[in-house]
Amino acid sequence: MRSVHRHIEHHRTDRIGWLRAAVLGANDGIVSTASLLLGVAAANISHDSILVTGIAGLVAGAMSMATGEYVSVHSQADTEKSDLTREQNELQKNPIAEKLELAGIYVDRGLDTDLANQVAEKLMEHDALGAHARDELGISDSLSARPVQAALASATSFAIGAALPLAVAALAPVQFMIHWVSGTSLFFLAILGGIAARVGGANVFMGAWRVTFWGLLAMATTAGAGVLFSRLLDP
């Protein structure tokens, strides 16, 4: 009897949850902190005040990212849990109708009716709720909501991202701080965008360009606002 060897493929869908949160956090950390530093620096604030503002922005931003991500993803998890509970009740009340419903899904995907019924029956014998969760509701282990993981990834990545322009602002010569922070932040964003695209299997150049462009726009806008308001408040 010939042995059957499984062909194992490695896909990137299991990275979606933490990758999205980590990239969003790091990107937001770099952009918001660099923009904040440039905005107050453009308003001719003292160097110490700029650094204090940056540290406050780092802490506040990390906590905000963690809270927002946790609440958002937890809402998704609650919805998934509710749907699974409802589906479990339906399976207990009317398993025949649920099997026909599952078979109908497979027919729509290209199986003939007899084969679809056989597949539905076998899958429901193995794991009825899992089959309906995956094929009817679109819920799977790799894509399910994980609030704590998302919150920790967002907060940590934000803090790391924010620390980069903040460190540059602390170490760069005061008279050239704006140039150093803006230039290095764009470099950091390009690296981040390229890495995220690489890990996600997308085009590296486009990923780097997309993140860098929007970061440049955010920093330029904030710096312009700092100059404008400094002139309005101290004409």
SVG drawing of the C-alpha trace seen along z (x, -y; Angstrom):
<svg xmlns="http://www.w3.org/2000/svg" viewBox="-35 -90 60 92">
<polyline fill="none" stroke="black" stroke-width="0.4" points="0.0,0.0 1.4,-3.4 1.9,-5.9 0.3,-9.3 2.5,-12.3 0.9,-15.6 2.0,-18.6 2.5,-21.3 2.2,-24.8 3.0,-27.9 0.6,-30.8 0.6,-34.2 -3.1,-34.4 -2.1,-33.3 -0.1,-36.5 -2.9,-38.9 -4.0,-39.7 -0.7,-40.5 0.9,-41.9 -1.9,-44.4 -1.8,-45.6 2.1,-45.7 2.4,-47.6 -0.4,-50.0 1.2,-50.6 4.7,-51.2 3.6,-53.4 1.4,-55.5 4.2,-55.7 6.7,-57.1 4.3,-59.4 2.5,-60.8 5.6,-61.3 7.7,-62.8 4.8,-65.0 4.3,-66.1 8.0,-66.9 8.1,-68.8 5.0,-70.7 6.2,-72.0 9.8,-72.5 8.4,-74.7 6.7,-76.8 10.1,-77.7 9.6,-75.8 12.7,-75.0 14.5,-71.7 13.6,-70.4 9.9,-71.2 10.1,-69.4 11.5,-66.2 8.9,-66.3 6.1,-66.7 7.5,-63.7 7.7,-61.5 4.2,-62.4 3.1,-61.6 4.8,-58.2 3.1,-57.2 -0.3,-58.6 -0.2,-57.1 0.8,-53.6 -2.0,-53.5 -4.5,-54.9 -3.5,-52.3 -3.7,-49.5 -7.2,-50.6 -8.6,-51.2 -7.3,-48.0 -8.5,-46.0 -12.0,-47.5 -12.2,-47.1 -11.0,-43.5 -13.0,-42.5 -16.1,-43.7 -15.3,-41.4 -14.7,-38.6 -18.0,-39.1 -19.8,-39.1 -18.0,-35.8 -18.9,-34.3 -22.6,-35.3 -22.7,-33.9 -21.2,-30.6 -23.7,-30.3 -26.6,-30.9 -25.2,-28.4 -24.8,-25.8 -28.4,-26.2 -29.5,-25.8 -27.5,-22.6 -29.2,-21.2 -32.7,-22.2 -32.5,-21.2 -29.4,-19.3 -30.9,-18.2 -31.6,-21.7 -28.2,-22.8 -26.6,-19.9 -28.6,-20.9 -27.5,-24.5 -23.9,-23.4 -24.3,-21.2 -25.8,-24.2 -22.7,-26.2 -20.6,-23.5 -22.9,-23.3 -22.4,-27.0 -18.7,-26.4 -18.8,-23.9 -19.6,-20.4 -22.5,-18.4 -25.4,-17.8 -24.6,-14.2 -21.0,-14.9 -21.9,-18.1 -24.3,-16.2 -21.6,-13.5 -19.0,-16.2 -21.4,-18.0 -22.4,-14.8 -18.8,-13.8 -17.7,-17.2 -20.6,-17.5 -19.9,-14.0 -16.3,-15.2 -17.0,-18.7 -20.4,-20.2 -19.9,-23.6 -16.4,-23.9 -17.6,-23.2 -20.4,-25.8 -18.1,-28.3 -15.5,-28.0 -17.7,-27.7 -20.9,-29.5 -19.7,-32.2 -16.1,-32.6 -14.6,-32.1 -11.4,-30.1 -8.6,-29.8 -6.1,-31.7 -8.4,-34.7 -10.3,-34.7 -10.2,-37.9 -7.6,-38.0 -8.1,-41.2 -5.2,-40.9 -2.7,-39.9 -3.8,-42.8 -3.6,-45.3 -0.1,-44.3 1.2,-44.2 -0.2,-47.7 1.1,-49.3 4.5,-47.7 5.0,-48.5 3.7,-52.1 6.2,-52.6 9.1,-51.2 8.1,-53.3 7.7,-56.5 11.0,-56.0 12.9,-56.2 12.2,-59.9 12.3,-60.8 15.8,-59.4 16.8,-61.3 15.4,-64.5 17.4,-63.9 20.7,-63.2 20.6,-65.5 22.1,-69.1 19.4,-71.5 19.8,-73.7 19.4,-70.8 16.8,-68.8 13.9,-69.4 16.0,-68.2 17.3,-65.1 13.8,-64.1 12.0,-64.5 14.7,-62.7 15.3,-59.8 11.5,-59.3 10.9,-59.0 13.7,-56.5 12.2,-54.5 8.8,-54.6 10.3,-53.3 12.0,-50.4 8.8,-49.6 6.7,-49.7 9.1,-47.4 9.3,-44.9 5.6,-44.8 5.1,-44.2 7.8,-41.5 6.2,-39.7 2.8,-40.0 3.9,-38.9 3.2,-42.2 5.4,-44.4 8.2,-45.8 8.7,-49.0 5.0,-49.9 4.7,-49.1 7.6,-51.4 6.4,-54.2 2.8,-54.1 3.9,-54.4 6.5,-57.1 4.2,-59.3 1.5,-59.5 4.1,-60.0 5.6,-62.9 2.1,-64.4 1.3,-64.1 4.6,-65.6 4.5,-68.5 0.9,-69.3 1.7,-69.3 4.9,-71.4 2.9,-73.9 0.3,-74.1 3.0,-74.7 4.4,-77.6 1.0,-79.1 -0.3,-79.0 3.0,-80.3 2.7,-83.3 -0.9,-83.8 -0.2,-83.6 3.0,-85.6 2.7,-88.0"/>
</svg>
